[in-house]
């Protein structure tokens, strides 16, 4: 059978083909979900490392859709999802009682289609986990086991990784234990670029052509998780860089546990594997921007320290992002002013700053690409520059959002 990569469906041991398929999947899913490329890539890296992730953001930001789309690309994988509440019973998650068997005097649970048989799980509102289900959920995430209600031997679950989601951070000690087990933490928000929002609106009424759909076999993914990813080399230079990063964060009073640092090494290996490298490179450290913070307020500091260490181009890009944030704050503060006042502000301040930032970001990207460094952070700031410029064009100058794309 042939697919979009032009190769036969591979066996589980073809690590390079599996990585190529996963890269294609990342590209295709990112094309479908606007402004979510970093989210998609990070979720795939987490799965390859056999780790759990948290997608933190308001409702309606495609958290569950992305999880379903990614899992649907794994042929043969069992997918399970649930929306938790404080009343969710453990049996609803791990296996309801078999009523027919109970009528015969037998106590038995039905595990098919529940968390106990899933290879990938999506758990929405993870921090609303009930007290009754808390211990079982922790055991499920930590050891991939479930203790049956009737006792007996624990059930080994085939879970590769869980993708969880929440609109808010945990508030109690009980749910904080779950939060600690979610190694990867990703923030998402509503679309920032008006042109992307316009494209989203158009997609609601249009009939797009069937998208290209690359898949990977479950056995190939499992082989990558258990064999190919752990085999990726971690050079001494990367170990030294991790130690330097830990010291830099401690100076900022940002302290992660030894366990979290150790687990993060698997993410570095998974990132290198996904990009087709036999050894971890310093550029793979960028994934740690989603690992080493506890509150969203800490994330910018972590990101700066990581990028200062591994990518000076990206650090300058973040400085430009600060200038873009300031510009957007000025636009917000001018809400309600006349079109003349807004146009004057664009001519005197906004236009030159946006143009200068755009040109410098292009230069930084070319320099980073030429040196073989990651351009992910620069691309993210470039997207931010485009979003702010689109807002200026639509809100300050009154241009239609559907026309903005051609001017970016």
Secondary structure, DSSP 8 states (H G I E B T S, - for coil): -B-TTSSB---TT-HHHHHHHHHHHHHHHHHHSTT-HHHHHHHHHHHHTT--EEEE--TTSSHHHHHHHHHHTEET--EEEEE--TT--HHHHH-EE-HHHHHTT---EE-TTSGGG-SEEEEETGGG--HHHHHHHHHHHHHSEE--TT-SS-EE----EEEEEESS---SHHHHHHHHH--EEEE--S---HHHHHHHHHHTT----------EEHHHHHHIIIIITTTSB--HHHHHHHHHHHHHHHHTT----HHHHHHHHHHHHHHHHHTT-SB--GGGGGGGGGTS-SSHHHHHHHHHHHHHHH-HHHHHHHHHHHHHHHHHHHHHHTTT--HHHHHHHIIIIIHHHHHHHHHHHHHHHHHHHHTT---HHHHHHHHHHHHHHHHIIIIIS---HHHHGGG-
